Amino acid sequence: MLKQMDGSDAVAEAVGLCRPEVIASYPITPQTHIVEALGSRVKKGTLGNCQFLNVESEFGAISTCIGSSAAGARTYTATSSQGMLFMMEGVYNASGLGLPIVMTVGNRAIGAPINIWNDWGDSMAARDAGWIQLFAETNQEAIDVHIQAFKLAEELSVPVMVCMDGFILTHAYARVDIPDQEQVDEFLPPFQPRQSLDPSAPISMGAMVGPEAFTEVRFLAHHKQIEALDLIPQQAAEFEKIFGRDSGGLVKSHDCEDKETVVVTMGSVIGTMKDVLADMRDDGHSIGGLTIRSYRPFPSEVLRQKLKTAKRVIVFEKSFALGMGGILAMNMRMALQDLPVKVHSVIGGLGGRPITRENLRRMFEKGMRDELEEPHLHDINMDVVNRELEREKAERRSGSIAENILQDVGVVAAAKGI
Amino acid sequence: MVDQVPETKQKVKFYQTGTFTVGNRLLDGEQRSVQATIDRSNSLDSGHRACQGCGEALGARFAIDAVMRATNNQMIAANATGCLEVFTTPYPETAWSVPWIHSLFGNAAAVGSGIAAAMKAKGREDVRVIAQGGDGGTTDIGFGCLSGMFDRNDDVLYLCYNNQGYMNTGVQRSSATPGAARTSTTMPVGPEPGNPFTVGKNVPLIAMGHQIPYVATASVSDLHDLEHKVTKAMSFRGARYLEIFVPCPLGWGSKTCDTIKLARMAVETGMYPLFEAEHGEITGATKIRNRRPVDEYLKLQRRFAHVFKKGNEHQLETLQSIADRNIKKFGLMDSEGADQ
């Protein structure tokens, strides 16, 4: 059914259709509206016997999820930013225990300085935690990927994060097609756990494993991710058959075939990029786009196939490994290491910095001339940076960097009469 | 009950043939604590790797078996990281014959909440949930999750095995470590040797502050009382907290044969008051029959050796005053207040 709603409400609809049995809720912007919406559905009784727990922290949220999933209940929670970091010990633990929890990440920057707006610092911090990480481009895709996430998680007995850009998707009103309950039931069978805590067949979960077996256990966790490389496209095809939409999968091409330059990114930013790339193609440039929908597992082989004829790849990401550079770019370089392709690393949109058609086009053109520095900080104001570096050089106690920059930007803006 | 025991487990296991401890002989046959019987579930099986004289292993075995009896064997356990977890489940062995999960150090209460929610969602509220951990996993790192579980009144019995320190990691101070005690992080050096006399955390009283249905303290010196309190706890729905005093020979520097003696002396000196509370109100406390001075209790433990050295008399006096205050506060002597 077509509806006009914000991304959070749409995700709550989708999760509700998946018949969750336990939901842990803790507020953190920008995912809060999702658990609020689910809470009111549970209270109204529209989600049957689903239990909604108002927990005391994100660590409590993931921990209750671990308990309920281990006891065989279909389990859901959502988080963002600091919340993701606060639950991190449980995030690793859930995957180690092989618990098919589904968690939405409303992607948001990590502080300090505290910042509520979108980038991928939170889910990137959990990229090696053994969770599958799927990125949504639109609210429709967020709906569809959540439904696929439960099936994927439960088939492999591995937790799945659905990552959606905070505010840009979670708070954006858009027309979405909400699936019917019958369709979802056809696609997603009831949860049959591989193992669960059951008094009629007692097991011990979470035993200590020493050096004699830890390597093999970790490899098998990696192997589950590799299995997901086959399963994700299979389930996307099955989804398309029932719902009539191409949603999910490992990657999505936006006219990247046989192009000299291919922009690779994830999440919602491709929406703006698609227009820029189309304009540039109209102007005669050989340039296309490719989005990675499954960041973990990383679809290296598919990327090699898609990019084998490209001359250069511009990796655009909203994540920054301090002291190193672009995280997605590092992954891309590893995947493409045997191909004769130049990989540019561009980091942008940090802490919600607007990404516009104009600044994208300038950056793409620079990339096509192979003039991007490594890494390239998109839309950075180096004058502001340099003035702060000078202040720090001149005076040891030069004050808070964040405050100095804000004052600097404010003064400059006032002087320019902006 | 016997039929409920998994077939893979030995159904009958005799630890010793009958018990004739003093307390037992004073009771009617059916009221006695029985260590070995064909009906006993042996949820925490023999062959685990606890140290000789471990109070925690004893407390856990009696507590869990009592839960099994109270629930007709329909129970699930969540366990915090710590000695109990490590000595019972070195992969691929397990000493548990109940469904059991270890997740993390600081989240046993929340994992318990999650299991209870799953059982509710599935209409299996006959399956009851316990969460358990040592004092470090309870009073320190697991405190947020514990308080959250209390606050929501989730249907979980939390069992804290209090041995007054982080014994699994090598005897460090926890917020349940008593004043003056030597631990690896409160060494008996300097002008105030051992653990400082800070307020510490009295989690049973804090649990009462949450107005949860049932809070109690017990000691492995009185297993009959421990079983009674577990059974009583299981008669309530909602959040319940039972703290069990479990001496640790390794951490306390005591003889392994003195575990029960120390557990009893902690009660009889007033250092560890035994009481019960319902919905935030104390409903009863165990009276001390033979009150003893604290030095008799402390002398048996090397962790307090320095309080008997010249110049540290004030530490001994402070410890005695803590015991005196407990006796007054909880009315542990008939002469010290009304029978509660």
Interface residues (C-beta under 8 A of the other chain):
Chain A: E21 V22 A24 N49 C50 Q51 L53 N54 V55 E56 S57 F59 G60 S63 T64 C65 I66 G67 S68 S69 A70 A71 G72 A73 T75 E89 G90 N93 L97 L197 D198 P199 A201 P202 I203 S204 M205 G206 A207 M208 V209 G210 A213
Chain B: Q4 P6 N73 Q74 M75 I76 A78 N79 E85 V86 T89 P90 Y91 P92 T94 W96 S97 V98 P99 W100 I101 H102 S103 L104 G106 N107 A110 V111 G112 S113 G114 I115 A116 A117 A118 M119 K120 A121 K122 G123 V127 G144 C145 S147 G148 D151 R152 D154
